[in-house]
Amino acid sequence: MIIVTDPERKIRLPFSRGILTRSITLAGVDVGIAYIIATEVQKELKERKRKLITTDDIHELTYQKLLDHGLKEAAKRYLFWRQLRRLKVPITILLGGATGVGKSTIATELAFRLGIRSVIGTDTIREVMRKIIAPELLPDLHTSSFLAWKVIGEGRKENSPLIRGFENQVQHVSVGVNAVLERAYKEGFNAIIEGIHLVPGYIKLRENSFMYVITVGGRKDLEARFYERARYSKRPVDYYLKHIEAILEIQDFLIERAREHGVPVLNNVELENTINTIMEDIMERLMERIGEKLTSPSP
């Protein structure tokens, strides 16, 4: 058995191809190729008759295997994410977007690849707020995002009633979202928050916070997603199809707000591409801020 030691955390664990495979996919490598590389690393360690090895040794060997496979960019990404973890730089990722665009799926996959344990939906935050705030006080909090307009007053005239109601609800839910973010910032832990209530301009972002608005191409794409989601969810298709025009109007509003506030808008056509785009963007922006702290391994 090969034992891997982490001198910094003072732990010893058996070598795991599964764990190494996951860390390689973090660099945007297909899981099949990542598994092959992890197997090659294990084989080389056995050939060297290494029974005890450090995490740094594993990382350097994996880095070299990626280069041997001609995956130069992936090797750079692998090195970056491993060193980022060593530096203990906390990050928060926020995924906004209309109902049904795939936010929760993206959040789950990002959490898996980045090893982030805290994934929070704004619907959960809203549900908690519903338990402590009576409908008589904030009626819009107790209804769907695309039906909130039915329970509010006139509000601002420049937007449609639908958007006025939605903004009203967003304003209230954002209080809870910002409280969660404040705790993450204060305690320095990684977190992913996803939900329709993450509207640019309402969220207090700090350094190493990354916000994205996820979209779909149009009505047909959204309908297809609702039918797909119904296969593993209790949420009824008919209910969302009935309100699809309202959902698309909210999407248009979110896109407009994102452009006003310089937040990237990502059309979620293919999950893997969306994930890689987000991770590339995070890496590039972090490199600009802390790049000088990241050094290449010895050849």
C-alpha positions as CSV (number, residue, x, y, z in Angstrom):
1,M,0.0,0.0,0.0
2,I,1.2,3.5,-0.9
3,I,0.8,6.0,1.9
4,V,0.4,9.7,1.1
5,T,1.5,12.2,3.8
6,D,0.5,15.8,4.0
7,P,3.2,17.5,6.2
8,E,1.2,20.7,6.4
9,R,-2.0,19.1,7.7
10,K,-0.1,16.3,9.4
11,I,-2.2,13.5,8.0
12,R,-1.5,10.1,6.4
13,L,-3.9,8.5,3.9
14,P,-3.7,5.6,1.4
15,F,-3.1,6.6,-2.2
16,S,-6.5,6.9,-4.0
17,R,-6.8,6.9,-7.8
18,G,-10.3,8.2,-7.4
19,I,-9.2,11.3,-5.4
20,L,-6.4,12.0,-7.8
21,T,-8.7,11.6,-10.8
22,R,-11.1,14.2,-9.3
23,S,-8.2,16.6,-8.8
24,I,-7.1,16.2,-12.4
25,T,-10.6,16.8,-13.7
26,L,-10.3,20.1,-11.8
27,A,-7.9,21.2,-14.6
28,G,-10.6,20.6,-17.2
29,V,-9.3,17.1,-18.2
30,D,-11.9,14.5,-19.3
31,V,-12.6,12.0,-16.5
32,G,-11.5,9.1,-18.7
33,I,-8.1,10.6,-19.5
34,A,-7.8,11.8,-15.8
35,Y,-8.3,8.2,-14.7
36,I,-5.6,7.0,-17.1
37,I,-3.1,9.6,-15.8
38,A,-4.0,8.7,-12.2
39,T,-3.3,5.0,-13.0
40,E,0.0,5.9,-14.6
41,V,1.0,7.8,-11.5
42,Q,0.1,4.8,-9.3
43,K,2.0,2.5,-11.6
44,E,5.2,4.6,-11.5
45,L,5.1,4.9,-7.7
46,K,4.9,1.1,-7.5
47,E,7.8,0.7,-10.0
48,R,9.8,3.1,-7.8
49,K,8.8,0.9,-4.9
50,R,7.6,4.0,-3.0
51,K,5.6,3.1,0.0
52,L,5.6,6.6,1.5
53,I,5.2,9.8,-0.5
54,T,4.2,13.4,0.1
55,T,1.3,15.2,-1.5
56,D,3.9,17.6,-3.1
57,D,5.5,14.5,-4.8
58,I,2.1,13.4,-6.1
59,H,1.4,16.8,-7.5
60,E,4.8,17.1,-9.2
61,L,4.5,13.7,-10.7
62,T,0.9,14.4,-11.9
63,Y,2.0,17.7,-13.4
64,Q,4.7,15.9,-15.4
65,K,2.3,13.2,-16.6
66,L,-0.1,15.9,-17.9
67,L,2.9,17.4,-19.9
68,D,3.8,13.9,-21.2
69,H,0.3,13.6,-22.5
70,G,0.6,16.9,-24.3
71,L,-1.8,18.7,-22.0
72,K,0.2,21.8,-21.4
73,E,-2.7,24.1,-20.6
74,A,-4.3,21.5,-18.3
75,A,-1.0,21.1,-16.5
76,K,-0.9,24.8,-15.9
77,R,-4.5,24.7,-14.6
78,Y,-3.7,21.7,-12.4
79,L,-0.7,23.5,-10.9
80,F,-2.8,26.6,-10.3
81,W,-5.7,25.0,-8.4
82,R,-3.4,22.8,-6.3
83,Q,-1.3,25.8,-5.2
84,L,-4.4,27.9,-4.7
85,R,-5.6,25.3,-2.1
86,R,-2.2,25.4,-0.5
87,L,-2.4,29.2,-0.1
88,K,-5.9,28.8,1.4
89,V,-7.5,31.5,-0.7
90,P,-11.2,31.5,0.1
91,I,-13.5,32.0,-2.9
92,T,-17.3,32.5,-3.3
93,I,-19.1,31.7,-6.5
94,L,-22.6,33.1,-7.2
95,L,-24.7,31.7,-10.0
96,G,-27.8,33.7,-10.9
97,G,-30.3,33.0,-13.6
98,A,-34.0,32.4,-14.3
99,T,-35.9,29.3,-13.3
100,G,-34.8,26.1,-15.1
101,V,-31.5,27.2,-16.7
102,G,-29.3,24.7,-14.9
103,K,-27.9,26.7,-12.0
104,S,-28.1,24.0,-9.4
105,T,-26.5,21.4,-11.7
106,I,-23.7,23.7,-12.4
107,A,-23.3,24.5,-8.7
108,T,-23.1,20.8,-7.8
109,E,-20.5,20.1,-10.4
110,L,-18.4,23.1,-9.5
111,A,-18.5,22.1,-5.8
112,F,-17.4,18.6,-6.7
113,R,-14.4,19.7,-8.8
114,L,-13.3,22.5,-6.4
115,G,-13.9,20.5,-3.2
116,I,-16.4,23.1,-1.9
117,R,-18.8,21.7,0.8
118,S,-21.1,24.7,1.1
119,V,-23.7,24.9,-1.7
120,I,-26.7,27.1,-0.9
121,G,-29.8,27.9,-2.9
122,T,-31.5,31.3,-2.6
123,D,-34.8,29.3,-2.5
124,T,-33.6,27.8,0.8
125,I,-32.7,31.3,2.2
126,R,-36.2,32.5,1.1
127,E,-37.8,29.5,2.8
128,V,-36.0,30.3,6.1
129,M,-37.1,33.9,5.9
130,R,-40.7,32.8,5.2
131,K,-40.7,30.9,8.5
132,I,-39.7,34.0,10.5
133,I,-41.5,36.8,8.6
134,A,-45.3,36.7,8.4
135,P,-47.1,37.0,5.0
136,E,-48.8,40.2,6.3
137,L,-45.4,41.9,6.6
138,L,-43.8,40.8,3.3
139,P,-46.4,39.1,1.1
140,D,-44.1,38.9,-1.9
141,L,-41.7,36.7,0.0
142,H,-44.5,34.1,0.3
143,T,-45.1,33.5,-3.4
144,S,-43.3,32.5,-6.6
145,S,-40.7,34.9,-8.1
146,F,-42.8,35.3,-11.2
147,L,-46.0,35.8,-9.3
148,A,-44.8,38.3,-6.7
149,W,-46.3,41.2,-8.8
150,K,-49.8,40.2,-7.7
151,V,-49.2,41.1,-4.1
152,I,-47.3,44.3,-4.2
153,G,-48.3,48.0,-4.8
154,E,-47.5,50.1,-7.8
155,G,-43.8,50.6,-7.3
156,R,-41.5,52.1,-9.9
157,K,-43.2,52.7,-13.3
158,E,-40.2,52.1,-15.5
159,N,-40.5,48.3,-15.2
160,S,-43.4,46.0,-16.0
161,P,-45.5,44.8,-13.0
162,L,-43.8,41.4,-13.3
163,I,-40.4,42.9,-12.9
164,R,-41.5,45.2,-10.1
165,G,-42.8,42.3,-8.1
166,F,-39.6,40.2,-8.9
167,E,-37.3,43.1,-7.8
168,N,-39.3,43.5,-4.6
169,Q,-38.8,39.9,-3.7
170,V,-35.1,40.1,-4.7
171,Q,-34.6,43.1,-2.5
172,H,-35.9,41.1,0.5
173,V,-34.2,37.8,-0.2
174,S,-30.9,39.7,-0.8
175,V,-30.8,40.6,2.9
176,G,-30.5,36.9,3.7
177,V,-28.0,36.3,0.8
178,N,-25.8,39.1,1.9
179,A,-25.9,37.8,5.5
180,V,-24.7,34.4,4.3
181,L,-21.9,36.1,2.3
182,E,-20.8,38.2,5.2
183,R,-20.4,35.0,7.3
184,A,-18.4,33.4,4.5
185,Y,-16.2,36.4,4.1
186,K,-15.7,36.7,7.9
187,E,-14.9,33.0,8.5
188,G,-12.9,32.6,5.2
189,F,-14.7,29.5,3.9
190,N,-15.5,28.6,0.3
191,A,-19.1,28.7,-0.8
192,I,-21.3,28.5,-3.8
193,I,-24.6,30.2,-3.9
194,E,-27.1,29.7,-6.7
195,G,-30.6,31.0,-7.4
196,I,-32.9,33.4,-9.2
197,H,-32.5,36.0,-6.5
198,L,-28.9,36.6,-7.3
199,V,-29.4,39.8,-9.3
200,P,-26.4,42.0,-10.1
201,G,-26.5,45.2,-8.1
202,Y,-28.3,43.7,-5.1
203,I,-25.3,41.5,-3.9
204,K,-22.3,42.9,-2.0
205,L,-19.3,41.3,-3.8
206,R,-15.8,41.4,-2.3
207,E,-12.4,40.3,-3.5
208,N,-12.4,36.7,-4.7
209,S,-16.1,36.7,-5.2
210,F,-17.2,35.6,-8.7
211,M,-20.7,36.1,-10.0
212,Y,-22.3,34.8,-13.2
213,V,-25.7,35.0,-14.8
214,I,-26.7,31.7,-16.5
215,T,-29.1,31.7,-19.4
216,V,-30.7,29.5,-22.0
217,G,-31.2,30.3,-25.7
218,G,-34.9,30.7,-25.7
219,R,-38.4,29.1,-25.2
220,K,-37.7,25.7,-26.8
221,D,-34.5,25.2,-24.8
222,L,-36.2,26.2,-21.6
223,E,-39.2,23.8,-22.3
224,A,-36.7,21.0,-22.9
225,R,-35.0,21.6,-19.6
226,F,-38.3,21.6,-17.7
227,Y,-39.2,18.2,-19.2
228,E,-35.7,16.9,-18.4
229,R,-35.8,18.2,-14.8
230,A,-39.2,16.5,-14.3
231,R,-37.5,13.1,-14.7
232,Y,-35.8,13.4,-11.3
233,S,-37.7,16.2,-9.6
234,K,-41.2,16.6,-8.1
235,R,-41.6,20.0,-9.6
236,P,-44.5,19.8,-12.2
237,V,-43.7,20.6,-15.8
238,D,-47.1,22.1,-16.5
239,Y,-46.8,24.7,-13.8
240,Y,-43.6,26.1,-15.2
241,L,-44.7,25.9,-18.8
242,K,-47.8,27.9,-17.9
243,H,-45.5,30.7,-16.7
244,I,-42.7,30.3,-19.2
245,E,-43.2,33.8,-20.8
246,A,-42.8,35.4,-17.3
247,I,-39.7,33.3,-16.7
248,L,-38.2,34.5,-20.0
249,E,-39.0,38.1,-19.2
250,I,-37.1,37.7,-15.9
251,Q,-34.2,36.2,-17.9
252,D,-34.1,39.3,-20.1
253,F,-34.1,41.5,-17.0
254,L,-31.3,39.6,-15.5
255,I,-29.2,39.8,-18.7
256,E,-29.8,43.6,-18.7
257,R,-28.7,43.9,-15.1
258,A,-25.7,41.8,-15.7
259,R,-24.5,43.9,-18.5
260,E,-25.0,47.1,-16.5
261,H,-22.9,45.7,-13.7
262,G,-20.2,44.0,-15.7
263,V,-21.2,40.4,-14.7
264,P,-20.5,37.7,-17.2
265,V,-23.5,36.1,-18.9
266,L,-23.1,32.5,-19.9
267,N,-25.5,30.7,-22.2
268,N,-25.7,27.1,-20.8
269,V,-25.8,25.1,-23.9
270,E,-23.5,22.3,-22.7
271,L,-22.7,21.7,-19.1
272,E,-19.0,20.8,-19.5
273,N,-18.3,24.0,-21.5
274,T,-20.1,26.1,-19.0
275,I,-18.1,24.6,-16.1
276,N,-14.8,25.1,-17.9
277,T,-15.7,28.7,-18.9
278,I,-16.4,29.5,-15.2
279,M,-13.2,27.8,-14.0
280,E,-11.1,29.5,-16.6
281,D,-12.5,32.9,-15.8
282,I,-11.9,32.4,-12.1
283,M,-8.4,31.2,-12.7
284,E,-7.5,34.1,-14.9
285,R,-8.9,36.7,-12.5
286,L,-7.2,35.1,-9.5
287,M,-3.9,34.9,-11.4
288,E,-4.1,38.7,-11.9
289,R,-4.5,39.2,-8.2
290,I,-2.2,36.6,-6.6
291,G,-0.2,35.3,-9.6
292,E,3.1,36.4,-8.0
293,K,2.5,33.9,-5.2
294,L,2.2,31.0,-7.5
295,T,5.4,29.3,-8.7
296,S,6.1,26.5,-11.1
297,P,7.4,23.2,-9.8
298,S,11.1,22.3,-10.5
299,P,11.6,20.5,-13.8
